[in-house]
Amino acid sequence: LLLVGCGKTSLIQFLSAAMRAELQVLNVHAGRTADDITGFVEHCEALAEEGGGAEVWAFMDEINTCNHLSLINDIICHRRLHGRAIH
C-alpha cells in the first residue's frame, strides 16, 4: 500500500505527541548522504540513552527518494547500523 500526500508525517507527529514520545524527523531526499543517515540514527540513540527512559521515535520521511536504501533497510528491518545492533 503506497500512500502519497495524505498526511503520513502529520499523523506520526500527532501520535508521538499523544504518546509523549520525542519525535525526531529526517527528511531523506536524493541529496542525503549515508553519513547524514548514520548521524541521525546515532543522534536518536544518544537522545534515548540520555533521556532517562523517555521514548524517542525516529522517523525517516520520503525514504523512497534516497540513494541509500540498503542502509535504511538494515536500520529498519534488521535493526543494525554498520553491523552494530541498535534499539
PyMOL Python script that loads the backbone (N, CA, C, O; Angstrom):
from pymol import cmd

cmd.read_pdbstr("""\
ATOM      1  N   LEU A   1       0.855  -1.170   0.000  1.00  0.00           N
ATOM      2  CA  LEU A   1       0.000   0.000   0.000  1.00  0.00           C
ATOM      3  C   LEU A   1       0.894   1.225   0.000  1.00  0.00           C
ATOM      4  O   LEU A   1       1.743   1.369   0.880  1.00  0.00           O
ATOM      5  N   LEU A   2       0.724   2.090  -0.950  1.00  0.00           N
ATOM      6  CA  LEU A   2       1.501   3.331  -1.055  1.00  0.00           C
ATOM      7  C   LEU A   2       0.558   4.501  -0.864  1.00  0.00           C
ATOM      8  O   LEU A   2      -0.368   4.714  -1.647  1.00  0.00           O
ATOM      9  N   LEU A   3       0.815   5.259   0.200  1.00  0.00           N
ATOM     10  CA  LEU A   3       0.004   6.436   0.483  1.00  0.00           C
ATOM     11  C   LEU A   3       0.829   7.670   0.163  1.00  0.00           C
ATOM     12  O   LEU A   3       1.918   7.854   0.707  1.00  0.00           O
ATOM     13  N   VAL A   4       0.316   8.507  -0.713  1.00  0.00           N
ATOM     14  CA  VAL A   4       1.045   9.700  -1.132  1.00  0.00           C
ATOM     15  C   VAL A   4       0.221  10.930  -0.793  1.00  0.00           C
ATOM     16  O   VAL A   4      -0.952  11.020  -1.156  1.00  0.00           O
ATOM     17  N   GLY A   5       0.843  11.888  -0.089  1.00  0.00           N
ATOM     18  CA  GLY A   5       0.202  13.166   0.163  1.00  0.00           C
ATOM     19  C   GLY A   5      -1.067  13.093   0.983  1.00  0.00           C
ATOM     20  O   GLY A   5      -1.993  13.876   0.768  1.00  0.00           O
ATOM     21  N   CYS A   6      -1.119  12.154   1.929  1.00  0.00           N
ATOM     22  CA  CYS A   6      -2.353  12.008   2.706  1.00  0.00           C
ATOM     23  C   CYS A   6      -2.158  12.345   4.177  1.00  0.00           C
ATOM     24  O   CYS A   6      -3.063  12.126   4.983  1.00  0.00           O
ATOM     25  N   GLY A   7      -0.982  12.881   4.543  1.00  0.00           N
ATOM     26  CA  GLY A   7      -0.772  13.299   5.922  1.00  0.00           C
ATOM     27  C   GLY A   7      -0.051  12.293   6.799  1.00  0.00           C
ATOM     28  O   GLY A   7      -0.252  12.274   8.013  1.00  0.00           O
ATOM     29  N   LYS A   8       0.787  11.458   6.201  1.00  0.00           N
ATOM     30  CA  LYS A   8       1.521  10.454   6.990  1.00  0.00           C
ATOM     31  C   LYS A   8       2.392  11.115   8.048  1.00  0.00           C
ATOM     32  O   LYS A   8       2.394  10.690   9.204  1.00  0.00           O
ATOM     33  N   THR A   9       3.123  12.137   7.668  1.00  0.00           N
ATOM     34  CA  THR A   9       4.008  12.817   8.614  1.00  0.00           C
ATOM     35  C   THR A   9       3.200  13.496   9.706  1.00  0.00           C
ATOM     36  O   THR A   9       3.572  13.432  10.878  1.00  0.00           O
ATOM     37  N   SER A  10       2.112  14.139   9.346  1.00  0.00           N
ATOM     38  CA  SER A  10       1.250  14.776  10.343  1.00  0.00           C
ATOM     39  C   SER A  10       0.688  13.751  11.313  1.00  0.00           C
ATOM     40  O   SER A  10       0.577  14.028  12.507  1.00  0.00           O
ATOM     41  N   LEU A  11       0.337  12.581  10.823  1.00  0.00           N
ATOM     42  CA  LEU A  11      -0.178  11.527  11.687  1.00  0.00           C
ATOM     43  C   LEU A  11       0.888  11.078  12.683  1.00  0.00           C
ATOM     44  O   LEU A  11       0.594  10.913  13.867  1.00  0.00           O
ATOM     45  N   ILE A  12       2.116  10.881  12.222  1.00  0.00           N
ATOM     46  CA  ILE A  12       3.207  10.483  13.114  1.00  0.00           C
ATOM     47  C   ILE A  12       3.448  11.571  14.161  1.00  0.00           C
ATOM     48  O   ILE A  12       3.675  11.263  15.331  1.00  0.00           O
ATOM     49  N   GLN A  13       3.402  12.826  13.754  1.00  0.00           N
ATOM     50  CA  GLN A  13       3.587  13.928  14.705  1.00  0.00           C
ATOM     51  C   GLN A  13       2.486  13.909  15.769  1.00  0.00           C
ATOM     52  O   GLN A  13       2.768  14.088  16.954  1.00  0.00           O
ATOM     53  N   PHE A  14       1.260  13.697  15.362  1.00  0.00           N
ATOM     54  CA  PHE A  14       0.144  13.634  16.293  1.00  0.00           C
ATOM     55  C   PHE A  14       0.290  12.456  17.251  1.00  0.00           C
ATOM     56  O   PHE A  14       0.126  12.609  18.461  1.00  0.00           O
ATOM     57  N   LEU A  15       0.599  11.282  16.706  1.00  0.00           N
ATOM     58  CA  LEU A  15       0.726  10.081  17.540  1.00  0.00           C
ATOM     59  C   LEU A  15       1.868  10.201  18.546  1.00  0.00           C
ATOM     60  O   LEU A  15       1.730   9.793  19.699  1.00  0.00           O
ATOM     61  N   SER A  16       2.982  10.753  18.114  1.00  0.00           N
ATOM     62  CA  SER A  16       4.110  10.894  19.043  1.00  0.00           C
ATOM     63  C   SER A  16       3.759  11.864  20.168  1.00  0.00           C
ATOM     64  O   SER A  16       4.134  11.640  21.319  1.00  0.00           O
ATOM     65  N   ALA A  17       3.049  12.930  19.846  1.00  0.00           N
ATOM     66  CA  ALA A  17       2.626  13.874  20.882  1.00  0.00           C
ATOM     67  C   ALA A  17       1.652  13.199  21.852  1.00  0.00           C
ATOM     68  O   ALA A  17       1.751  13.387  23.065  1.00  0.00           O
ATOM     69  N   ALA A  18       0.720  12.421  21.321  1.00  0.00           N
ATOM     70  CA  ALA A  18      -0.249  11.723  22.166  1.00  0.00           C
ATOM     71  C   ALA A  18       0.429  10.708  23.078  1.00  0.00           C
ATOM     72  O   ALA A  18      -0.020  10.478  24.201  1.00  0.00           O
ATOM     73  N   MET A  19       1.502  10.107  22.597  1.00  0.00           N
ATOM     74  CA  MET A  19       2.241   9.107  23.378  1.00  0.00           C
ATOM     75  C   MET A  19       3.344   9.738  24.219  1.00  0.00           C
ATOM     76  O   MET A  19       4.046   9.046  24.956  1.00  0.00           O
ATOM     77  N   ARG A  20       3.491  11.047  24.103  1.00  0.00           N
ATOM     78  CA  ARG A  20       4.535  11.796  24.812  1.00  0.00           C
ATOM     79  C   ARG A  20       5.931  11.251  24.503  1.00  0.00           C
ATOM     80  O   ARG A  20       6.796  11.158  25.375  1.00  0.00           O
ATOM     81  N   ALA A  21       6.113  10.902  23.255  1.00  0.00           N
ATOM     82  CA  ALA A  21       7.411  10.448  22.769  1.00  0.00           C
ATOM     83  C   ALA A  21       8.097  11.617  22.073  1.00  0.00           C
ATOM     84  O   ALA A  21       7.441  12.477  21.486  1.00  0.00           O
ATOM     85  N   GLU A  22       9.404  11.635  22.146  1.00  0.00           N
ATOM     86  CA  GLU A  22      10.154  12.666  21.437  1.00  0.00           C
ATOM     87  C   GLU A  22      10.311  12.217  19.990  1.00  0.00           C
ATOM     88  O   GLU A  22      10.864  11.149  19.728  1.00  0.00           O
ATOM     89  N   LEU A  23       9.837  13.010  19.068  1.00  0.00           N
ATOM     90  CA  LEU A  23       9.899  12.685  17.647  1.00  0.00           C
ATOM     91  C   LEU A  23      11.080  13.384  16.995  1.00  0.00           C
ATOM     92  O   LEU A  23      11.242  14.599  17.109  1.00  0.00           O
ATOM     93  N   GLN A  24      11.890  12.609  16.320  1.00  0.00           N
ATOM     94  CA  GLN A  24      12.997  13.127  15.520  1.00  0.00           C
ATOM     95  C   GLN A  24      12.701  12.767  14.069  1.00  0.00           C
ATOM     96  O   GLN A  24      12.427  11.607  13.761  1.00  0.00           O
ATOM     97  N   VAL A  25      12.753  13.745  13.185  1.00  0.00           N
ATOM     98  CA  VAL A  25      12.411  13.529  11.780  1.00  0.00           C
ATOM     99  C   VAL A  25      13.611  13.867  10.905  1.00  0.00           C
ATOM    100  O   VAL A  25      14.239  14.914  11.064  1.00  0.00           O
ATOM    101  N   LEU A  26      13.912  12.974   9.991  1.00  0.00           N
ATOM    102  CA  LEU A  26      14.922  13.222   8.969  1.00  0.00           C
ATOM    103  C   LEU A  26      14.236  13.131   7.621  1.00  0.00           C
ATOM    104  O   LEU A  26      13.702  12.083   7.258  1.00  0.00           O
ATOM    105  N   ASN A  27      14.249  14.233   6.875  1.00  0.00           N
ATOM    106  CA  ASN A  27      13.700  14.234   5.526  1.00  0.00           C
ATOM    107  C   ASN A  27      14.773  13.649   4.614  1.00  0.00           C
ATOM    108  O   ASN A  27      15.787  14.288   4.332  1.00  0.00           O
ATOM    109  N   VAL A  28      14.534  12.445   4.169  1.00  0.00           N
ATOM    110  CA  VAL A  28      15.510  11.732   3.342  1.00  0.00           C
ATOM    111  C   VAL A  28      15.201  12.037   1.884  1.00  0.00           C
ATOM    112  O   VAL A  28      14.140  11.679   1.373  1.00  0.00           O
ATOM    113  N   HIS A  29      16.135  12.699   1.224  1.00  0.00           N
ATOM    114  CA  HIS A  29      15.961  13.049  -0.177  1.00  0.00           C
ATOM    115  C   HIS A  29      17.215  12.635  -0.939  1.00  0.00           C
ATOM    116  O   HIS A  29      18.163  12.128  -0.339  1.00  0.00           O
ATOM    117  N   ALA A  30      17.230  12.839  -2.215  1.00  0.00           N
ATOM    118  CA  ALA A  30      18.341  12.375  -3.051  1.00  0.00           C
ATOM    119  C   ALA A  30      19.679  12.978  -2.648  1.00  0.00           C
ATOM    120  O   ALA A  30      20.723  12.396  -2.945  1.00  0.00           O
ATOM    121  N   GLY A  31      19.680  14.126  -1.983  1.00  0.00           N
ATOM    122  CA  GLY A  31      20.927  14.762  -1.576  1.00  0.00           C
ATOM    123  C   GLY A  31      21.488  14.264  -0.256  1.00  0.00           C
ATOM    124  O   GLY A  31      22.601  14.640   0.112  1.00  0.00           O
ATOM    125  N   ARG A  32      20.758  13.435   0.463  1.00  0.00           N
ATOM    126  CA  ARG A  32      21.229  12.917   1.747  1.00  0.00           C
ATOM    127  C   ARG A  32      22.354  11.919   1.534  1.00  0.00           C
ATOM    128  O   ARG A  32      22.337  11.131   0.588  1.00  0.00           O
ATOM    129  N   THR A  33      23.326  11.967   2.422  1.00  0.00           N
ATOM    130  CA  THR A  33      24.439  11.026   2.358  1.00  0.00           C
ATOM    131  C   THR A  33      24.236   9.912   3.382  1.00  0.00           C
ATOM    132  O   THR A  33      23.404  10.018   4.283  1.00  0.00           O
ATOM    133  N   ALA A  34      25.005   8.857   3.224  1.00  0.00           N
ATOM    134  CA  ALA A  34      24.979   7.772   4.205  1.00  0.00           C
ATOM    135  C   ALA A  34      25.402   8.304   5.572  1.00  0.00           C
ATOM    136  O   ALA A  34      24.877   7.863   6.594  1.00  0.00           O
ATOM    137  N   ASP A  35      26.339   9.240   5.605  1.00  0.00           N
ATOM    138  CA  ASP A  35      26.768   9.841   6.866  1.00  0.00           C
ATOM    139  C   ASP A  35      25.642  10.628   7.524  1.00  0.00           C
ATOM    140  O   ASP A  35      25.531  10.627   8.750  1.00  0.00           O
ATOM    141  N   ASP A  36      24.801  11.304   6.733  1.00  0.00           N
ATOM    142  CA  ASP A  36      23.640  12.015   7.283  1.00  0.00           C
ATOM    143  C   ASP A  36      22.709  11.040   8.003  1.00  0.00           C
ATOM    144  O   ASP A  36      22.250  11.308   9.114  1.00  0.00           O
ATOM    145  N   ILE A  37      22.443   9.920   7.362  1.00  0.00           N
ATOM    146  CA  ILE A  37      21.526   8.925   7.916  1.00  0.00           C
ATOM    147  C   ILE A  37      22.135   8.284   9.159  1.00  0.00           C
ATOM    148  O   ILE A  37      21.458   8.117  10.174  1.00  0.00           O
ATOM    149  N   THR A  38      23.406   7.929   9.076  1.00  0.00           N
ATOM    150  CA  THR A  38      24.101   7.342  10.223  1.00  0.00           C
ATOM    151  C   THR A  38      24.100   8.320  11.399  1.00  0.00           C
ATOM    152  O   THR A  38      23.825   7.926  12.532  1.00  0.00           O
ATOM    153  N   GLY A  39      24.404   9.582  11.135  1.00  0.00           N
ATOM    154  CA  GLY A  39      24.410  10.589  12.184  1.00  0.00           C
ATOM    155  C   GLY A  39      23.047  10.765  12.827  1.00  0.00           C
ATOM    156  O   GLY A  39      22.951  10.963  14.038  1.00  0.00           O
ATOM    157  N   PHE A  40      21.992  10.695  12.025  1.00  0.00           N
ATOM    158  CA  PHE A  40      20.630  10.817  12.540  1.00  0.00           C
ATOM    159  C   PHE A  40      20.316   9.674  13.494  1.00  0.00           C
ATOM    160  O   PHE A  40      19.787   9.900  14.582  1.00  0.00           O
ATOM    161  N   VAL A  41      20.636   8.461  13.096  1.00  0.00           N
ATOM    162  CA  VAL A  41      20.363   7.291  13.944  1.00  0.00           C
ATOM    163  C   VAL A  41      21.174   7.380  15.235  1.00  0.00           C
ATOM    164  O   VAL A  41      20.652   7.120  16.319  1.00  0.00           O
ATOM    165  N   GLU A  42      22.434   7.742  15.117  1.00  0.00           N
ATOM    166  CA  GLU A  42      23.273   7.860  16.311  1.00  0.00           C
ATOM    167  C   GLU A  42      22.772   8.966  17.239  1.00  0.00           C
ATOM    168  O   GLU A  42      22.820   8.820  18.460  1.00  0.00           O
ATOM    169  N   HIS A  43      22.294  10.066  16.665  1.00  0.00           N
ATOM    170  CA  HIS A  43      21.717  11.151  17.462  1.00  0.00           C
ATOM    171  C   HIS A  43      20.487  10.655  18.216  1.00  0.00           C
ATOM    172  O   HIS A  43      20.332  10.949  19.401  1.00  0.00           O
ATOM    173  N   CYS A  44      19.625   9.919  17.556  1.00  0.00           N
ATOM    174  CA  CYS A  44      18.414   9.387  18.193  1.00  0.00           C
ATOM    175  C   CYS A  44      18.775   8.408  19.307  1.00  0.00           C
ATOM    176  O   CYS A  44      18.153   8.411  20.369  1.00  0.00           O
ATOM    177  N   GLU A  45      19.776   7.575  19.062  1.00  0.00           N
ATOM    178  CA  GLU A  45      20.231   6.653  20.113  1.00  0.00           C
ATOM    179  C   GLU A  45      20.738   7.422  21.331  1.00  0.00           C
ATOM    180  O   GLU A  45      20.421   7.068  22.466  1.00  0.00           O
ATOM    181  N   ALA A  46      21.519   8.464  21.098  1.00  0.00           N
ATOM    182  CA  ALA A  46      22.061   9.263  22.200  1.00  0.00           C
ATOM    183  C   ALA A  46      20.934   9.931  22.988  1.00  0.00           C
ATOM    184  O   ALA A  46      20.979   9.970  24.218  1.00  0.00           O
ATOM    185  N   LEU A  47      19.920  10.456  22.287  1.00  0.00           N
ATOM    186  CA  LEU A  47      18.775  11.065  22.971  1.00  0.00           C
ATOM    187  C   LEU A  47      18.060  10.051  23.851  1.00  0.00           C
ATOM    188  O   LEU A  47      17.674  10.359  24.979  1.00  0.00           O
ATOM    189  N   ALA A  48      17.885   8.845  23.333  1.00  0.00           N
ATOM    190  CA  ALA A  48      17.198   7.796  24.094  1.00  0.00           C
ATOM    191  C   ALA A  48      18.001   7.390  25.328  1.00  0.00           C
ATOM    192  O   ALA A  48      17.434   7.157  26.395  1.00  0.00           O
ATOM    193  N   GLU A  49      19.307   7.307  25.179  1.00  0.00           N
ATOM    194  CA  GLU A  49      20.156   6.919  26.309  1.00  0.00           C
ATOM    195  C   GLU A  49      20.209   8.014  27.369  1.00  0.00           C
ATOM    196  O   GLU A  49      20.245   7.715  28.563  1.00  0.00           O
ATOM    197  N   GLU A  50      20.215   9.273  26.953  1.00  0.00           N
ATOM    198  CA  GLU A  50      20.294  10.404  27.877  1.00  0.00           C
ATOM    199  C   GLU A  50      18.951  10.760  28.481  1.00  0.00           C
ATOM    200  O   GLU A  50      18.885  11.460  29.491  1.00  0.00           O
ATOM    201  N   GLY A  51      17.883  10.282  27.869  1.00  0.00           N
ATOM    202  CA  GLY A  51      16.542  10.717  28.242  1.00  0.00           C
ATOM    203  C   GLY A  51      15.962  10.097  29.485  1.00  0.00           C
ATOM    204  O   GLY A  51      14.822  10.402  29.836  1.00  0.00           O
ATOM    205  N   GLY A  52      16.681   9.254  30.159  1.00  0.00           N
ATOM    206  CA  GLY A  52      16.173   8.664  31.393  1.00  0.00           C
ATOM    207  C   GLY A  52      14.912   7.851  31.211  1.00  0.00           C
ATOM    208  O   GLY A  52      14.015   7.898  32.054  1.00  0.00           O
ATOM    209  N   GLY A  53      14.830   7.109  30.127  1.00  0.00           N
ATOM    210  CA  GLY A  53      13.672   6.262  29.887  1.00  0.00           C
ATOM    211  C   GLY A  53      12.630   6.864  28.963  1.00  0.00           C
ATOM    212  O   GLY A  53      11.659   6.198  28.606  1.00  0.00           O
ATOM    213  N   ALA A  54      12.821   8.115  28.573  1.00  0.00           N
ATOM    214  CA  ALA A  54      11.877   8.735  27.637  1.00  0.00           C
ATOM    215  C   ALA A  54      11.974   8.037  26.284  1.00  0.00           C
ATOM    216  O   ALA A  54      13.058   7.665  25.836  1.00  0.00           O
ATOM    217  N   GLU A  55      10.842   7.871  25.656  1.00  0.00           N
ATOM    218  CA  GLU A  55      10.799   7.196  24.363  1.00  0.00           C
ATOM    219  C   GLU A  55      11.131   8.176  23.247  1.00  0.00           C
ATOM    220  O   GLU A  55      10.633   9.301  23.222  1.00  0.00           O
ATOM    221  N   VAL A  56      11.972   7.738  22.331  1.00  0.00           N
ATOM    222  CA  VAL A  56      12.356   8.543  21.169  1.00  0.00           C
ATOM    223  C   VAL A  56      11.902   7.806  19.916  1.00  0.00           C
ATOM    224  O   VAL A  56      12.207   6.629  19.727  1.00  0.00           O
ATOM    225  N   TRP A  57      11.182   8.505  19.077  1.00  0.00           N
ATOM    226  CA  TRP A  57      10.760   7.945  17.800  1.00  0.00           C
ATOM    227  C   TRP A  57      11.608   8.572  16.704  1.00  0.00           C
ATOM    228  O   TRP A  57      11.711   9.795  16.613  1.00  0.00           O
ATOM    229  N   ALA A  58      12.209   7.742  15.884  1.00  0.00           N
ATOM    230  CA  ALA A  58      12.991   8.205  14.745  1.00  0.00           C
ATOM    231  C   ALA A  58      12.170   7.956  13.484  1.00  0.00           C
ATOM    232  O   ALA A  58      11.793   6.822  13.189  1.00  0.00           O
ATOM    233  N   PHE A  59      11.899   9.021  12.750  1.00  0.00           N
ATOM    234  CA  PHE A  59      11.071   8.931  11.547  1.00  0.00           C
ATOM    235  C   PHE A  59      11.867   9.435  10.354  1.00  0.00           C
ATOM    236  O   PHE A  59      12.287  10.591  10.314  1.00  0.00           O
ATOM    237  N   MET A  60      12.066   8.557   9.392  1.00  0.00           N
ATOM    238  CA  MET A  60      12.742   8.944   8.152  1.00  0.00           C
ATOM    239  C   MET A  60      11.672   9.116   7.083  1.00  0.00           C
ATOM    240  O   MET A  60      11.053   8.153   6.629  1.00  0.00           O
ATOM    241  N   ASP A  61      11.474  10.360   6.698  1.00  0.00           N
ATOM    242  CA  ASP A  61      10.417  10.721   5.763  1.00  0.00           C
ATOM    243  C   ASP A  61      10.940  10.675   4.332  1.00  0.00           C
ATOM    244  O   ASP A  61      12.077  11.064   4.064  1.00  0.00           O
ATOM    245  N   GLU A  62      10.111  10.203   3.426  1.00  0.00           N
ATOM    246  CA  GLU A  62      10.408  10.172   1.989  1.00  0.00           C
ATOM    247  C   GLU A  62      11.603   9.271   1.644  1.00  0.00           C
ATOM    248  O   GLU A  62      12.430   9.630   0.807  1.00  0.00           O
ATOM    249  N   ILE A  63      11.690   8.103   2.290  1.00  0.00           N
ATOM    250  CA  ILE A  63      12.848   7.227   2.054  1.00  0.00           C
ATOM    251  C   ILE A  63      12.907   6.693   0.622  1.00  0.00           C
ATOM    252  O   ILE A  63      13.970   6.281   0.157  1.00  0.00           O
ATOM    253  N   ASN A  64      11.790   6.699  -0.065  1.00  0.00           N
ATOM    254  CA  ASN A  64      11.785   6.190  -1.433  1.00  0.00           C
ATOM    255  C   ASN A  64      12.586   7.071  -2.403  1.00  0.00           C
ATOM    256  O   ASN A  64      12.840   6.664  -3.537  1.00  0.00           O
ATOM    257  N   THR A  65      12.983   8.264  -1.970  1.00  0.00           N
ATOM    258  CA  THR A  65      13.741   9.162  -2.842  1.00  0.00           C
ATOM    259  C   THR A  65      15.249   9.083  -2.599  1.00  0.00           C
ATOM    260  O   THR A  65      16.021   9.809  -3.224  1.00  0.00           O
ATOM    261  N   CYS A  66      15.656   8.212  -1.702  1.00  0.00           N
ATOM    262  CA  CYS A  66      17.042   8.173  -1.239  1.00  0.00           C
ATOM    263  C   CYS A  66      17.878   7.173  -2.032  1.00  0.00           C
ATOM    264  O   CYS A  66      17.372   6.167  -2.529  1.00  0.00           O
ATOM    265  N   ASN A  67      19.171   7.477  -2.137  1.00  0.00           N
ATOM    266  CA  ASN A  67      20.108   6.586  -2.821  1.00  0.00           C
ATOM    267  C   ASN A  67      20.728   5.557  -1.887  1.00  0.00           C
ATOM    268  O   ASN A  67      21.601   4.795  -2.303  1.00  0.00           O
ATOM    269  N   HIS A  68      20.292   5.523  -0.634  1.00  0.00           N
ATOM    270  CA  HIS A  68      20.910   4.643   0.366  1.00  0.00           C
ATOM    271  C   HIS A  68      19.892   3.690   0.976  1.00  0.00           C
ATOM    272  O   HIS A  68      19.851   3.508   2.193  1.00  0.00           O
ATOM    273  N   LEU A  69      19.072   3.085   0.127  1.00  0.00           N
ATOM    274  CA  LEU A  69      18.018   2.212   0.625  1.00  0.00           C
ATOM    275  C   LEU A  69      18.558   0.969   1.322  1.00  0.00           C
ATOM    276  O   LEU A  69      17.903   0.449   2.226  1.00  0.00           O
ATOM    277  N   SER A  70      19.727   0.477   0.931  1.00  0.00           N
ATOM    278  CA  SER A  70      20.273  -0.703   1.610  1.00  0.00           C
ATOM    279  C   SER A  70      20.634  -0.361   3.055  1.00  0.00           C
ATOM    280  O   SER A  70      20.423  -1.182   3.947  1.00  0.00           O
ATOM    281  N   LEU A  71      21.171   0.825   3.301  1.00  0.00           N
ATOM    282  CA  LEU A  71      21.467   1.269   4.659  1.00  0.00           C
ATOM    283  C   LEU A  71      20.178   1.409   5.461  1.00  0.00           C
ATOM    284  O   LEU A  71      20.104   0.960   6.604  1.00  0.00           O
ATOM    285  N   ILE A  72      19.175   2.025   4.871  1.00  0.00           N
ATOM    286  CA  ILE A  72      17.889   2.207   5.545  1.00  0.00           C
ATOM    287  C   ILE A  72      17.235   0.858   5.816  1.00  0.00           C
ATOM    288  O   ILE A  72      16.629   0.665   6.869  1.00  0.00           O
ATOM    289  N   ASN A  73      17.350  -0.066   4.885  1.00  0.00           N
ATOM    290  CA  ASN A  73      16.821  -1.418   5.078  1.00  0.00           C
ATOM    291  C   ASN A  73      17.477  -2.082   6.288  1.00  0.00           C
ATOM    292  O   ASN A  73      16.782  -2.683   7.107  1.00  0.00           O
ATOM    293  N   ASP A  74      18.779  -1.986   6.413  1.00  0.00           N
ATOM    294  CA  ASP A  74      19.478  -2.559   7.566  1.00  0.00           C
ATOM    295  C   ASP A  74      18.992  -1.932   8.864  1.00  0.00           C
ATOM    296  O   ASP A  74      18.811  -2.631   9.861  1.00  0.00           O
ATOM    297  N   ILE A  75      18.780  -0.621   8.860  1.00  0.00           N
ATOM    298  CA  ILE A  75      18.341   0.083  10.059  1.00  0.00           C
ATOM    299  C   ILE A  75      16.928  -0.344  10.450  1.00  0.00           C
ATOM    300  O   ILE A  75      16.680  -0.690  11.605  1.00  0.00           O
ATOM    301  N   ILE A  76      16.013  -0.320   9.501  1.00  0.00           N
ATOM    302  CA  ILE A  76      14.606  -0.572   9.800  1.00  0.00           C
ATOM    303  C   ILE A  76      14.304  -2.063   9.964  1.00  0.00           C
ATOM    304  O   ILE A  76      13.681  -2.468  10.946  1.00  0.00           O
ATOM    305  N   CYS A  77      14.737  -2.863   9.020  1.00  0.00           N
ATOM    306  CA  CYS A  77      14.355  -4.277   9.016  1.00  0.00           C
ATOM    307  C   CYS A  77      15.242  -5.147   9.898  1.00  0.00           C
ATOM    308  O   CYS A  77      14.769  -6.091  10.531  1.00  0.00           O
ATOM    309  N   HIS A  78      16.516  -4.825   9.936  1.00  0.00           N
ATOM    310  CA  HIS A  78      17.455  -5.686  10.662  1.00  0.00           C
ATOM    311  C   HIS A  78      17.930  -5.082  11.975  1.00  0.00           C
ATOM    312  O   HIS A  78      18.635  -5.730  12.748  1.00  0.00           O
ATOM    313  N   ARG A  79      17.533  -3.822  12.222  1.00  0.00           N
ATOM    314  CA  ARG A  79      17.909  -3.094  13.439  1.00  0.00           C
ATOM    315  C   ARG A  79      19.416  -3.120  13.663  1.00  0.00           C
ATOM    316  O   ARG A  79      19.905  -3.393  14.759  1.00  0.00           O
ATOM    317  N   ARG A  80      20.138  -2.821  12.566  1.00  0.00           N
ATOM    318  CA  ARG A  80      21.589  -2.794  12.600  1.00  0.00           C
ATOM    319  C   ARG A  80      22.075  -1.545  11.882  1.00  0.00           C
ATOM    320  O   ARG A  80      21.492  -1.106  10.890  1.00  0.00           O
ATOM    321  N   LEU A  81      23.168  -0.981  12.413  1.00  0.00           N
ATOM    322  CA  LEU A  81      23.800   0.174  11.795  1.00  0.00           C
ATOM    323  C   LEU A  81      25.267  -0.176  11.618  1.00  0.00           C
ATOM    324  O   LEU A  81      26.014  -0.255  12.593  1.00  0.00           O
ATOM    325  N   HIS A  82      25.676  -0.384  10.385  1.00  0.00           N
ATOM    326  CA  HIS A  82      27.037  -0.780  10.055  1.00  0.00           C
ATOM    327  C   HIS A  82      27.480  -2.003  10.864  1.00  0.00           C
ATOM    328  O   HIS A  82      28.595  -2.060  11.385  1.00  0.00           O
ATOM    329  N   GLY A  83      26.565  -2.981  10.952  1.00  0.00           N
ATOM    330  CA  GLY A  83      26.872  -4.238  11.630  1.00  0.00           C
ATOM    331  C   GLY A  83      26.642  -4.234  13.127  1.00  0.00           C
ATOM    332  O   GLY A  83      26.755  -5.282  13.764  1.00  0.00           O
ATOM    333  N   ARG A  84      26.322  -3.088  13.709  1.00  0.00           N
ATOM    334  CA  ARG A  84      26.110  -2.966  15.152  1.00  0.00           C
ATOM    335  C   ARG A  84      24.613  -2.943  15.445  1.00  0.00           C
ATOM    336  O   ARG A  84      23.856  -2.233  14.782  1.00  0.00           O
ATOM    337  N   ALA A  85      24.190  -3.717  16.436  1.00  0.00           N
ATOM    338  CA  ALA A  85      22.780  -3.745  16.823  1.00  0.00           C
ATOM    339  C   ALA A  85      22.367  -2.397  17.390  1.00  0.00           C
ATOM    340  O   ALA A  85      23.109  -1.772  18.148  1.00  0.00           O
ATOM    341  N   ILE A  86      21.160  -1.956  17.010  1.00  0.00           N
ATOM    342  CA  ILE A  86      20.597  -0.712  17.533  1.00  0.00           C
ATOM    343  C   ILE A  86      19.233  -1.015  18.146  1.00  0.00           C
ATOM    344  O   ILE A  86      18.624  -2.046  17.861  1.00  0.00           O
ATOM    345  N   HIS A  87      18.769  -0.104  18.986  1.00  0.00           N
ATOM    346  CA  HIS A  87      17.460  -0.260  19.629  1.00  0.00           C
ATOM    347  C   HIS A  87      16.371   0.115  18.661  1.00  0.00           C
ATOM    348  O   HIS A  87      15.191   0.053  19.006  1.00  0.00           O
TER     349      HIS A  87
END
""", "prot")
cmd.dss("prot")
cmd.show_as("cartoon", "prot")
cmd.util.cbc("prot")
cmd.orient("prot")
